[in-house]
Amino acid sequence: MTQRRRVLASMRPYLYVAPTIVFIVAIFFYPIIDLFRRSFYNLSASGSEFIGLRNFHLVFVDPIFWEALGNNLRLFIAVPLLLIISLIVSTILYESITGWRLYRFAVFLPYILSISVVGIVFTYLLGYRGVLNQVLRFLGLGFIVQDWLGNPSIAIFSIMGIVIWKEVGFGIILFLARLMSVEEELYEAARIDGANWWQLMWHITIPQLSTVIEFYVLINLISLLSWMFNYVYVMTRGGPGTSTYVLDFFIYQNAFRFSQPGIAAALSLLMLALASALVFGQAIARRRLEEMQ
């Protein structure tokens, strides 16, 4: 009887977490398994047909897939820009300049706005007859005027600029929160030794923020790979042509507009694989850096 009680006591913690495990499996793992299954079928209203790797083949031979992937990779340019701006602005705010609380609110405000609202507003601002071009013409800078969202050559970069404007506030607040926990004595000692602002940034701020920087870069890479649908759908619908297609918008098009759920499932698995590769790559890079140290 004592042995039985011991077994029951050892199982009690697992019984407590069992509902959570069931919930996680039902919400996360089952959809992935079902997605994996669907990627090997030709799904239609009349039924399903097993076609093996044909959906993946159709994805890889589709030039729009490569254009969408290329646009996601172009958007990665935003990551170092977000990092640099966030580091500089958070360091300036950390020095408690006059009105720093107001500035902190101002830089974080875009981040909490709905992407749909931001997209609609910037659609009017960046249109060929929008506010930005009217201001440029008024200032005599008509030669700069562009159809910022209607020119296939620059539309994806216009979206990237909007993403930077909206998302930079998260990095600033994230870095500022970490800087608040750094010992002020480190900066005071460096200033006594004659360190200037850039030396403080390079030798104290960045090393102290290294783990947060790593997290921020990874989150932004994953977001720019798989969270761009709202921006594209609201502002350009993938246009002009297919110049602003990104992977998640291409998945949406295949799943709902072209009625190709099998291809959409294959695309989703490829996106999941790319995001997982970023996570594992980050883990490997961290391990190697720790071994070098």
Beta strands, then each sheet from edge to edge (+ up, - down):
strand 1: 41-44
strand 2: 47-50
sheet 1: 1+ 2-
end
